Amino acid sequence: MTRRIGTWCRGGHLVAALVGAIVVLSGWLSGPASAGSAREIDTSVDEALVRFEKEVKDGKIFLESSKGVLVFPSVLKGGLGIGAEEGEGALRIAGKTVDYYSTAAASIGLQAGGQVKTVFVVFLEEGALKRFRESEGWKAGVDGSIALVTLGAGGAIDTETLKDPIVGFVFGQKGLMYNLTFEVTRFTKLDMR
């Protein structure tokens, strides 16, 4: 066993893993930088909404009937043992951007590499939207919960999940992703003025 650990250390694997973890954690702990301008974020949100409406049956009608939708067009996830994800997006009410937000989460476990996903958080009740907007930093699982939506036959929304005040959709490169959780995800309002 000592020989294996020694070989692993000499090969630089342990050092690489530690450096990778430090880089990922430092980016997550310092919070996302406002890399995108409001215009860039809005353009990306528009593109993400077009994709949503194409992939979800009656998606446009669903979003129009909601109280608001928070869209993160590109949430980047990466790590080696310790993972982090972050992204920037916009909260739209009645089709107009009212605020900009960042999202961040961390995870520990078997993971390596990176992934990009698009996240939609849909507010179905006015009270839930109000509490979200009034918070300094809203954390899923603490300040409220987000039910992950599944799609039924023909891309229709599973109406069972629509009983929750806040629902979420996560799209990867191959479409809607199901076996995820929003727990420990934090949403923070950005000052984009």
N, C-alpha and C positions, 0 to 999 in steps of 0.2 A: 504494500500500500504506500509506504514511504517513497518507494522508487517511482510509482505512478505520479504522485504529487510532485516529486522533484522533476520528473520529465515534463510534466504539464507546465510547471513554473519556468523551467529552462526554455521551453518552446515559446514562451511569451504569451501563452493562452491566458494565464491568470492575470497577467498585467493588462492584456487587451480587454479582458472582461471587466476588470476594475476601472480602467480608463473609460470604457463605454458606459458603464453604470454611472460614473461621476458626470460625464457629459450629459447623459439623459436627465439625471436628477437635477443638475444645475440649471438646465433649461426649463425644467418643470417648476422648480422651486422659485426661480426668479420671475416666473410668469411670462406669458407670451409677449413678445415685442409687437408693437403696432406696425407690422411690416406693410400691411396693405392700406391703401388710402380708402376713404369712404367710397369713392367711385369704383375702385377695383373690387371691393367687397360687394357692392351692389350689382355690378356686372356678373360676378360669379354666382351670386344669389339668384339672379334672373335665370341664368343657365341651369342651375340646380332645380329651380321650380319647373322649368320646361321639362326636364327629365322626369321629375315626380309626376307631372300631369300625363306624361306618355306611359309610364310604367304602372301607375295605379289607376284602376278603373274608376271613373268619376272623381279623380284626384282634384281637379280644378274646383268642382262643386264642393267637395269636402273642405278644401282650404278656404274657400269663400265663406262657408258657413261657420268657420272657427272664429274664436275671439282674437287670435293672433298666432303667428307661426315664427319660430326662431330657426333660422337656416344657417348651417355651417357647411359651406360647399366643399371644403377640403380639410378634414381633420387628419392630421398626420400622427401615426402611431409607430413607435420604434423602441427597441431595447434589446438587451442581452441579459436575461435573468430578471432584471428590473426594467419595467417598461414605463413609458410615458406617452401621453397623447395631448395634442393641443391644436387649436384652430381658431379662426376668427369668423364671425358671421353677423347677421343682421336680424333684428326683430321687426317683422312686418305686421301692421294692423291695417285692415281694410286695404291691403295691397300697397301700402306705403311704408317705407323704412322709418321707424321712430327712434331706434337706438341700435348701437353696435355692441357686440359682446365677444368675449373670448371664452373658450372652454378649455379645461385642463383636467387630466386624470392620471393616476399612477397605478401600476399593478406590479405584483411580485409573483413569479412562477416561471414555469418552463416557457420561454419565448425567445425568439431571435429574429431579427430582420425588421422590416418595416411594412406599413400598410397605409393606404389612403382610403378614407370613407367620407360619405356625405351624410350629415345628420340633420333631421327635421324634428323639432320639438313643437307639437301642436297643442295650443291651449283651447280646451273646449268649454271652460267655464270662466266667466269674468273675474270671479274671486281669485282663482288660481293665477290668472294673468296679473292681477293687481298685486298680489303678494310677491310674485316673482319680480315685477318691476320695482317694487319698493325695497327690495332686499339689497344689501351691500355686496353680497356674494352668495348666490343661491347654490346650495349643494344638494344634489339628488340623493335621496335616502335619509336626509336630515331635515331639510326645509320642505320637502314634498317628494312625491314619487312620480316616476314617468313609466307608464305601461308601454312595453314594446309591442308594436302592432304587427300582426301577421296578415298575409294576404291569402284569400281563399281562391276558389276556382275562377279562372279568367282574370286574375289580378284584382279582384274585389276586396275591399277592406273587411276584415273579420269584425263584425259588429259587437262581439263580446267585449273587446278591449275598449270600445267607445263609451263604456260606462265610467271610465276614469276621467278626472278633470284635466289631466295632461297625458298625452300619448306621444310616442316617439317612433320614428322610422329611421333605419340606418341602411344605406345603400353602399355596397362595395362595387368592385369592378364587374362582378357577375350578377348584380341585382340586389334585391332586398336581403339583408342579413338577419337571421333569427336568433341564434343562440348567444345573445349579448346581454349586457346589463348596463344601466346608466348609474348604478350605485357608485358613490365617491366621485362622480363627475361634478366639477364646479363650473359655474357660469358667472362671469364678472363683466359688468358694464364697462365699456371703453369710452374714453373721452376723445371723440373724433372731431372736435371743433377746431 
